[in-house]
Each structure stands twice: as C-alpha cells, then as structure tokens.
Amino acid sequence: MFNFPDQASLVFMVAVGPSIVITAVMFLVRPVGGHKQVRPSDHSSFLFIYSICVILAAYLLAVLLLQDLSSLNENVVIFLTIVLLILIVLPIIIPIFLVFFSEPRPVLEESLLPEPEKQEPSRMGSFILSLSEVEDERSSEEDTLPPSERQKRIAHLQAKLYQAAAEGAVRVKRRKGPRRGEDFTLLQALVKADFWLIFLSLVLASGSGLTVIDNLGQMSQSLGYSNTHIFVSMISIWNFLGRVAGGYFSENIVKYYAYPRPVAMAAVQVVMAFALFFYAMGCPGSIYVVSVLIGLGYGAHWAIVPAAVSELFGLKSFGALYNFLTLASPAGSLIFSGVIASGIYDYQAKQQHEHRIQSSGLGLGVPLVVKDDFLTCYGSICYSLTMGIMSGLCIIAFILSMIVVHRTKRVYAQLYGTPLA
C-alpha cells in the first residue's frame, strides 16, 4: 500500500522499524497488577479485539484484490492507508476505557479471591507422599466420578497409605519424574512419548505448510500467474487469522467440553491434507484454496501447540520446550522443500526442457547439457506430486495427534473437571 520510489527504503523500514519501536517503548513498559476477579467487560473486550483482527484481515485482503484488479491513484492509496492506520490503533480504546471510564471496584471486593496456599509436603521418614503418587494407586473408574467425590476418594486413599507406610506395612514406590500436567524440564520432556508425538506431528504438518509458503511464488508462476505477490499476501493474512481462530477454537473445546486440545490440531491437519490433495488433483483455482487453507492451518498450529504443551508439561520450562518445538517447521521444510519439492521440480523442468528440444527438431542424439539454474517448469505437474506426498504426511500427522488425544484424555478431564463422554 505504500508506494516507495525505492524498494530498498521499504526493506530498510521493515528491518529497522521494529527495533526502533522496541527501543522507544522499553522505558515505558512495566509490570502492572491486574484485577483478581473476572469483570463483566472482559468478555466484550476480547470480542472487540478479535473482531478488529478479523476486520483488519478482511480489509487487507480486499485492498490486495482491489490493487490487483484496478490501478489506484495516489489519493485512493492515501485514503486506504489512513483507514488501515485507524484499524490498527482501534484496540487502544479498551485500555483507555478501562482507565478513565470504568468504575473502580472496592478493595474488599477485589480481595475476595484468596491467595493460593503453599502446601508443604508431609514428610514421613525418608519419603514424601504426594497426590500424584496416590493417583498411581487409584483405579481408572474414579475418573468418571464427580470432582467432589473423586477428591474424597483420593483423600481417603492417601490417609490409608500414610497409615500403612507409618506402620511399615507397605513401601511407597517412588515415581521417576513428574506426571502429565506437572512441570517438566526439557530433558524430562524429551523422554516422554507425548512430547515426541507432538513434535513429529508438528514436523509433518507445520513443515508441509512452511514448504508451501516457501514455494508459493514459484507455484503461482508455474500456473501462469504473473502477480505472485497476491498469493503470498493472502497466505500471510490467513496465517494471521489461523493464529487467532486456532486459539479461540481450541480454547472453547477444552473449556466447554474438556476435550484434549490436540483434537483441534488434528482437525486442522485434516483441512491441510484436503487443501494439498485438492492441488495435487489439478483442480481449477487450487492455488487460491491452498493459499487460504494452508495459511489458516499453519497459523493455527502455532496457537494450539504452545497451549497444549503448557498444559501437559507445565510452565516452569515453557521457554525451552517452546523453542525446541519451533525446530519442527524448519526441520520439516528442510526435507520437504530442500529435497522433495526441489528435486521433483527440477526433474519435471528437465523433462519439459528435453521435450521442447525434441519438439523443435534439435534433438540429434547429442546429450543434453544445461544448467539446472535456468530450468523452469510450467503447469500443475511441477508440484502436484509434492502436494500429494505432503497430503499423505498430513494424514500421518493427524494420526499422531489422535494418539496424543487418546493418551491425554484423563489429564484434560482432571484439568477442566468435565469427564469425557
């Protein structure tokens, strides 16, 4: 939307601008104490911000299509830019309203929420009995009981274990490491099957999405589209919407139904598999379907996975866990894009080049010598096989995610208090 006479100016602004903004506000940002109770305005505030995000994405998409279909003069570009800036600053209305126009709550009402009590473990001899150790001894039937009854059963079993251990009748078997839902370190998480299932699922699905993003310009060129930036912008916008919608969708799943959050990841992977298969079949308009659904699915992964990891492996070492998981996308893209996609593209381009030479009557039995850098492939055949392979990989990722769902059903039922049907 900004028509710079020199593209280097735009690149310089994008590279340096964020650092300047961060440096300017680093002296202003400070931790503030929030209110302890949920306010009636919280829900409407979040809905307002989500609505602005959706409107902003739709506006950018409409402007891109408008620029592609018609030539805009300078006055129209300035007007569209002003509207864009207004949409960007609209969310600031929320803190301004809360600070200057909302009625302050009484101090007593704010303190109704009790502070979390620090529970000291009871030491008996050389061992410690904790709730998670008691859970090792209870039956799976207790998960179907109401939360209050389940807590009574666990407390009763814990008391019996204390008494038996004190009398020397039983030996408490100490478990090694934390259980699901407790705080893990990175090394502790690396020996858990759930963590590797999530990581491999992310490699297959997120790696496929990143491969499409990396090759989208070449894909659109092979199909005969000249304005490749339209599709790159589309997939970026839907990537943003996927992060917003993925978090909202997965939060409703665990909040209202207590389904494991990886269910949302599995659903997204099915959508990605469909989009990739649609392109592999060479259907008309497949580049638009891929731009929308792959952008949506790739973005949703990075809203769902961090939340799921924090629930299953805790927040104590969340930074290390999250940064390890971010290796999944480049690892998958390195294989899918650097080996599979590029290899198939070069093969198809070479085949087309040989066919053109033979068709022009120049094929006289002389071996073809041509630099691969100058080979260009045309048609959906250039990436159809790659898309078919990655569609199958997304199905495998879906299976891995459903395995995680099956393994973590009990954890989410305990976290959110609603047993699964």
C-alpha positions as CSV (number, residue, x, y, z in Angstrom):
1,M,0.0,0.0,0.0
2,F,3.0,2.3,0.4
3,N,4.4,3.3,-2.9
4,F,8.1,3.9,-2.2
5,P,10.2,5.0,-5.1
6,D,12.9,2.7,-4.0
7,Q,12.2,-0.8,-2.6
8,A,15.4,-0.6,-0.5
9,S,13.6,2.0,1.6
10,L,10.8,-0.4,2.4
11,V,13.2,-3.2,3.2
12,F,15.2,-0.8,5.5
13,M,12.0,0.3,7.3
14,V,10.9,-3.3,7.9
15,A,14.3,-4.3,9.1
16,V,15.0,-1.3,11.4
17,G,11.5,-0.2,12.3
18,P,10.6,-2.9,14.9
19,S,14.0,-2.3,16.7
20,I,13.3,1.4,16.9
21,V,9.8,0.9,18.3
22,I,11.1,-1.6,20.9
23,T,13.9,0.8,22.0
24,A,11.5,3.7,22.2
25,V,9.0,1.9,24.5
26,M,11.3,-0.2,26.6
27,F,11.5,2.6,29.2
28,L,7.7,2.9,29.3
29,V,6.6,-0.8,29.6
30,R,6.4,-2.0,33.2
31,P,4.5,-4.8,35.0
32,V,1.2,-3.7,36.4
33,G,-1.1,-5.6,38.8
34,G,-4.3,-6.7,37.2
35,H,-7.7,-7.2,38.9
36,K,-8.2,-10.5,40.6
37,Q,-11.7,-11.1,39.5
38,V,-13.3,-11.5,36.2
39,R,-15.1,-8.3,35.2
40,P,-18.2,-8.2,33.0
41,S,-16.3,-6.1,30.5
42,D,-13.6,-8.7,29.9
43,H,-15.6,-10.8,27.5
44,S,-16.8,-7.9,25.4
45,S,-13.2,-6.5,25.4
46,F,-11.8,-9.7,24.0
47,L,-14.6,-10.0,21.4
48,F,-13.9,-6.4,20.3
49,I,-10.2,-7.1,19.8
50,Y,-11.0,-10.4,18.0
51,S,-13.5,-8.5,15.8
52,I,-10.9,-5.9,14.9
53,C,-8.4,-8.6,14.0
54,V,-10.9,-10.2,11.6
55,I,-11.9,-6.9,10.1
56,L,-8.3,-5.9,9.6
57,A,-7.5,-9.2,7.8
58,A,-10.6,-8.8,5.6
59,Y,-9.7,-5.2,4.8
60,L,-6.1,-6.1,3.8
61,L,-7.4,-8.9,1.6
62,A,-9.9,-6.6,-0.1
63,V,-7.3,-4.0,-0.7
64,L,-5.0,-6.5,-2.3
65,L,-7.7,-7.7,-4.6
66,L,-8.6,-4.1,-5.4
67,Q,-5.0,-3.3,-6.3
68,D,-4.8,-6.4,-8.5
69,L,-7.9,-5.7,-10.4
70,S,-7.5,-2.0,-11.0
71,S,-4.9,0.8,-10.8
72,L,-5.3,3.1,-7.9
73,N,-4.3,6.7,-7.9
74,E,-2.4,8.4,-5.1
75,N,-5.4,9.9,-3.4
76,V,-7.1,6.5,-3.1
77,V,-3.9,4.9,-1.7
78,I,-3.6,7.6,0.9
79,F,-7.3,7.1,1.9
80,L,-6.8,3.3,2.2
81,T,-3.7,3.9,4.3
82,I,-5.5,6.2,6.7
83,V,-8.2,3.6,7.2
84,L,-5.6,0.9,7.8
85,L,-3.9,3.0,10.5
86,I,-7.3,3.7,12.2
87,L,-8.0,-0.1,12.3
88,I,-4.5,-0.7,13.8
89,V,-4.9,1.8,16.6
90,L,-8.6,0.9,17.4
91,P,-7.7,-1.7,20.1
92,I,-6.2,1.1,22.2
93,I,-9.8,2.1,23.0
94,I,-10.0,-0.8,25.5
95,P,-7.3,0.3,28.0
96,I,-8.4,3.9,27.6
97,F,-12.0,3.0,28.5
98,L,-10.9,0.8,31.5
99,V,-8.6,3.5,32.9
100,F,-10.8,6.6,32.5
101,F,-14.4,5.5,32.2
102,S,-14.8,2.3,34.2
103,E,-15.9,2.5,37.9
104,P,-13.2,1.3,40.3
105,R,-14.1,-1.7,42.4
106,P,-13.9,-1.6,46.2
107,V,-10.8,-3.0,47.7
108,L,-12.7,-5.6,49.7
109,E,-14.4,-6.9,46.6
110,E,-11.1,-7.2,44.8
111,S,-9.7,-9.3,47.6
112,L,-12.5,-11.9,47.6
113,L,-10.3,-14.2,45.6
114,P,-8.0,-15.9,48.0
115,E,-4.3,-16.2,47.5
116,P,-3.1,-19.7,46.6
117,E,-1.9,-21.5,49.6
118,K,1.5,-23.0,49.6
119,Q,1.2,-26.6,50.5
120,E,4.1,-28.1,52.3
121,P,4.6,-31.8,51.6
122,S,4.2,-34.1,54.6
123,R,7.5,-35.8,55.3
124,M,7.4,-39.3,56.9
125,G,10.7,-40.9,57.3
126,S,12.7,-40.9,54.1
127,F,9.9,-40.5,51.6
128,I,7.2,-38.0,50.6
129,L,3.6,-38.9,49.8
130,S,2.1,-36.6,47.2
131,L,-1.2,-36.5,45.3
132,S,0.4,-37.8,42.1
133,E,1.8,-40.8,44.0
134,V,-1.7,-41.6,45.3
135,E,-3.0,-41.4,41.8
136,D,-0.7,-44.3,40.9
137,E,-2.7,-46.5,43.3
138,R,-6.2,-45.5,42.3
139,S,-8.4,-47.2,39.7
140,S,-9.4,-45.6,36.4
141,E,-13.1,-45.9,37.4
142,E,-12.6,-42.9,39.7
143,D,-12.2,-40.6,36.7
144,T,-15.9,-40.9,36.0
145,L,-16.9,-39.7,39.5
146,P,-17.9,-36.1,40.2
147,P,-15.0,-33.9,41.2
148,S,-16.0,-33.6,44.8
149,E,-16.5,-37.4,45.2
150,R,-13.2,-38.1,43.4
151,Q,-11.3,-35.8,45.8
152,K,-12.9,-37.6,48.8
153,R,-11.8,-41.0,47.4
154,I,-8.3,-39.7,46.8
155,A,-8.0,-38.2,50.3
156,H,-9.3,-41.4,51.9
157,L,-6.7,-43.5,49.9
158,Q,-4.0,-41.0,50.8
159,A,-4.8,-41.3,54.5
160,K,-4.7,-45.1,54.3
161,L,-1.4,-45.0,52.6
162,Y,0.0,-42.7,55.3
163,Q,-1.1,-45.1,58.0
164,A,0.2,-48.2,56.2
165,A,3.5,-46.6,55.5
166,A,3.9,-45.4,59.0
167,E,3.3,-49.0,60.3
168,G,5.8,-50.4,57.8
169,A,3.1,-52.5,56.1
170,V,3.7,-51.0,52.6
171,R,6.6,-49.5,50.8
172,V,5.8,-46.4,48.7
173,K,7.2,-46.8,45.2
174,R,8.7,-43.5,44.3
175,R,7.9,-42.5,40.8
176,K,10.6,-41.1,38.5
177,G,10.0,-37.6,37.2
178,P,6.8,-35.6,37.0
179,R,3.4,-36.7,35.6
180,R,1.5,-35.1,32.8
181,G,0.2,-31.7,33.8
182,E,3.1,-31.1,36.1
183,D,6.2,-29.0,35.5
184,F,8.8,-30.7,33.2
185,T,12.2,-29.7,32.3
186,L,13.3,-30.0,28.7
187,L,15.4,-33.1,29.5
188,Q,12.4,-34.7,31.3
189,A,10.1,-33.9,28.4
190,L,12.5,-35.4,25.8
191,V,12.0,-38.9,27.3
192,K,8.2,-38.7,27.1
193,A,6.3,-40.2,24.2
194,D,3.7,-37.5,24.2
195,F,6.3,-34.8,23.6
196,W,7.8,-36.6,20.6
197,L,4.4,-37.4,19.2
198,I,3.5,-33.7,19.2
199,F,6.9,-32.8,17.8
200,L,6.7,-35.3,14.9
201,S,3.1,-34.3,14.2
202,L,4.3,-30.7,14.0
203,V,7.3,-31.6,11.7
204,L,4.9,-33.3,9.2
205,A,2.1,-30.8,9.2
206,S,3.8,-27.5,10.0
207,G,6.8,-28.5,7.8
208,S,4.4,-29.1,4.9
209,G,2.8,-25.7,5.5
210,L,6.1,-23.9,5.6
211,T,7.1,-25.7,2.4
212,V,4.0,-24.3,0.6
213,I,4.8,-20.8,1.9
214,D,8.4,-21.0,0.7
215,N,7.4,-22.2,-2.8
216,L,4.2,-20.3,-3.3
217,G,5.7,-17.7,-5.6
218,Q,7.2,-20.4,-7.9
219,M,3.9,-22.4,-7.7
220,S,1.9,-19.5,-8.9
221,Q,4.4,-18.7,-11.7
222,S,4.2,-22.3,-12.9
223,L,0.5,-22.0,-13.2
224,G,0.8,-18.8,-15.3
225,Y,0.0,-16.2,-12.7
226,S,2.1,-13.0,-13.0
227,N,1.2,-11.2,-9.8
228,T,2.6,-13.8,-7.4
229,H,2.6,-11.3,-4.5
230,I,-1.1,-11.6,-4.2
231,F,-0.9,-15.2,-3.1
232,V,2.0,-14.5,-0.8
233,S,0.0,-11.8,0.9
234,M,-3.1,-14.0,1.0
235,I,-1.3,-16.8,2.8
236,S,0.2,-14.3,5.2
237,I,-3.2,-12.9,6.1
238,W,-4.8,-16.3,6.6
239,N,-1.8,-17.3,8.6
240,F,-2.6,-14.5,11.0
241,L,-6.3,-15.5,11.0
242,G,-5.3,-19.1,11.7
243,R,-3.5,-18.0,14.8
244,V,-6.5,-16.0,16.1
245,A,-9.1,-18.6,15.2
246,G,-7.0,-21.6,16.2
247,G,-6.5,-20.3,19.7
248,Y,-10.2,-19.4,20.1
249,F,-11.4,-22.7,18.7
250,S,-9.1,-24.9,20.9
251,E,-10.0,-22.8,24.0
252,N,-13.7,-23.5,23.5
253,I,-13.0,-27.2,23.1
254,V,-11.2,-27.6,26.3
255,K,-13.3,-25.1,28.3
256,Y,-16.8,-26.3,27.4
257,Y,-16.2,-30.0,26.6
258,A,-12.8,-30.9,28.3
259,Y,-11.6,-32.5,25.1
260,P,-7.8,-32.6,24.7
261,R,-6.5,-29.6,22.9
262,P,-4.6,-31.7,20.3
263,V,-8.1,-32.5,18.9
264,A,-8.0,-29.0,17.4
265,M,-4.6,-29.7,15.9
266,A,-5.9,-32.9,14.3
267,A,-8.8,-31.1,12.8
268,V,-6.5,-28.5,11.3
269,Q,-4.3,-31.2,9.8
270,V,-7.3,-32.8,8.0
271,V,-8.0,-29.4,6.5
272,M,-4.4,-29.0,5.3
273,A,-4.4,-32.5,3.9
274,F,-7.6,-31.7,1.9
275,A,-6.0,-28.5,0.5
276,L,-2.8,-30.3,-0.6
277,F,-4.8,-33.1,-2.2
278,F,-7.0,-30.6,-4.0
279,Y,-3.9,-29.0,-5.5
280,A,-2.4,-32.4,-6.3
281,M,-5.5,-33.3,-8.4
282,G,-5.0,-30.2,-10.5
283,C,-8.4,-28.7,-9.8
284,P,-9.2,-25.2,-11.1
285,G,-8.5,-22.5,-8.6
286,S,-6.4,-24.8,-6.5
287,I,-3.8,-22.1,-5.8
288,Y,-6.5,-20.0,-4.1
289,V,-7.6,-23.0,-2.0
290,V,-4.0,-23.7,-1.0
291,S,-3.3,-20.1,-0.1
292,V,-6.3,-19.9,2.2
293,L,-6.4,-23.3,3.9
294,I,-2.6,-23.8,4.2
295,G,-2.2,-20.3,5.7
296,L,-5.1,-21.0,8.1
297,G,-3.8,-24.4,9.1
298,Y,-0.2,-23.3,9.5
299,G,-1.1,-20.4,11.7
300,A,-3.5,-22.4,13.8
301,H,-0.7,-24.9,14.7
302,W,1.2,-22.1,16.4
303,A,-1.8,-21.1,18.5
304,I,-2.7,-24.6,19.5
305,V,0.6,-26.4,20.2
306,P,2.1,-23.9,22.7
307,A,-1.1,-24.0,24.8
308,A,-1.2,-27.8,24.7
309,V,2.5,-28.1,25.7
310,S,2.0,-25.7,28.6
311,E,-1.0,-27.8,29.8
312,L,0.8,-31.2,29.5
313,F,4.3,-30.2,30.5
314,G,3.9,-27.2,32.7
315,L,5.1,-23.6,32.5
316,K,8.3,-23.8,34.5
317,S,10.5,-24.6,31.5
318,F,8.0,-23.5,28.8
319,G,10.5,-21.3,27.1
320,A,12.9,-24.2,26.5
321,L,10.0,-26.5,25.4
322,Y,8.6,-24.0,23.0
323,N,11.9,-23.1,21.4
324,F,12.6,-26.8,20.9
325,L,9.3,-27.2,19.2
326,T,10.0,-24.3,16.9
327,L,12.7,-26.5,15.3
328,A,9.9,-28.6,13.8
329,S,8.9,-26.2,11.0
330,P,12.5,-25.6,9.6
331,A,13.3,-29.3,10.1
332,G,10.3,-30.3,8.0
333,S,10.8,-27.6,5.4
334,L,14.5,-28.6,5.0
335,I,13.4,-32.1,4.0
336,F,10.1,-31.4,2.1
337,S,11.3,-28.2,0.4
338,G,15.0,-28.7,0.0
339,V,14.8,-32.4,-1.0
340,I,11.3,-33.4,-2.2
341,A,9.9,-30.3,-3.7
342,S,13.0,-29.0,-5.3
343,G,14.0,-32.5,-6.6
344,I,10.7,-33.1,-8.2
345,Y,10.5,-29.6,-9.7
346,D,14.0,-29.9,-11.2
347,Y,13.1,-33.3,-12.7
348,Q,9.9,-32.1,-14.2
349,A,11.6,-28.9,-15.6
350,K,14.3,-31.0,-17.1
351,Q,11.8,-33.3,-18.7
352,Q,9.9,-30.4,-20.2
353,H,13.1,-28.9,-21.5
354,E,14.1,-32.1,-23.2
355,H,10.6,-32.4,-24.7
356,R,10.8,-28.8,-26.1
357,I,14.2,-29.5,-27.7
358,Q,12.9,-32.7,-29.3
359,S,9.8,-31.0,-30.5
360,S,11.8,-28.2,-32.1
361,G,13.8,-30.8,-34.1
362,L,17.1,-30.1,-32.3
363,G,17.3,-33.5,-30.6
364,L,20.1,-35.1,-32.7
365,G,21.2,-37.7,-30.2
366,V,23.5,-35.2,-28.6
367,P,23.4,-35.4,-24.8
368,L,21.5,-32.6,-23.2
369,V,23.8,-30.2,-21.3
370,V,22.0,-27.5,-19.5
371,K,22.5,-25.7,-16.2
372,D,19.8,-26.6,-13.7
373,D,19.6,-22.9,-12.5
374,F,17.9,-21.9,-15.8
375,L,15.3,-24.7,-15.9
376,T,11.7,-23.6,-15.5
377,C,8.7,-25.9,-15.0
378,Y,5.2,-25.0,-16.2
379,G,1.9,-26.5,-15.2
380,S,0.4,-28.1,-12.1
381,I,2.6,-31.1,-12.7
382,C,5.5,-29.2,-11.2
383,Y,4.2,-29.5,-7.7
384,S,1.3,-32.0,-7.9
385,L,3.4,-35.0,-6.8
386,T,4.9,-32.9,-3.9
387,M,1.5,-31.8,-2.8
388,G,0.2,-35.4,-2.9
389,I,3.1,-36.6,-0.7
390,M,2.6,-33.8,1.8
391,S,-1.1,-34.5,1.9
392,G,-0.3,-38.1,3.0
393,L,2.2,-36.7,5.5
394,C,-0.6,-34.5,7.0
395,I,-2.8,-37.6,7.4
396,I,0.1,-39.3,9.3
397,A,0.3,-36.1,11.4
398,F,-3.4,-36.4,12.1
399,I,-3.0,-40.0,13.3
400,L,-0.2,-39.0,15.6
401,S,-2.3,-36.1,17.0
402,M,-5.2,-38.5,17.7
403,I,-2.8,-40.8,19.5
404,V,-1.9,-37.9,21.8
405,V,-5.6,-37.2,22.2
406,H,-6.2,-40.7,23.4
407,R,-3.2,-40.7,25.8
408,T,-4.1,-37.3,27.4
409,K,-7.9,-37.7,27.8
410,R,-7.6,-38.3,31.5
411,V,-5.3,-35.3,32.0
412,Y,-7.7,-32.9,30.4
413,A,-10.7,-34.4,32.3
414,Q,-8.8,-33.7,35.5
415,L,-7.6,-30.2,34.4
416,Y,-11.0,-28.9,33.3
417,G,-13.3,-31.0,35.6
418,T,-15.6,-32.4,32.9
419,P,-15.2,-36.1,32.2
420,L,-15.3,-37.1,28.6
421,A,-18.3,-39.0,27.3
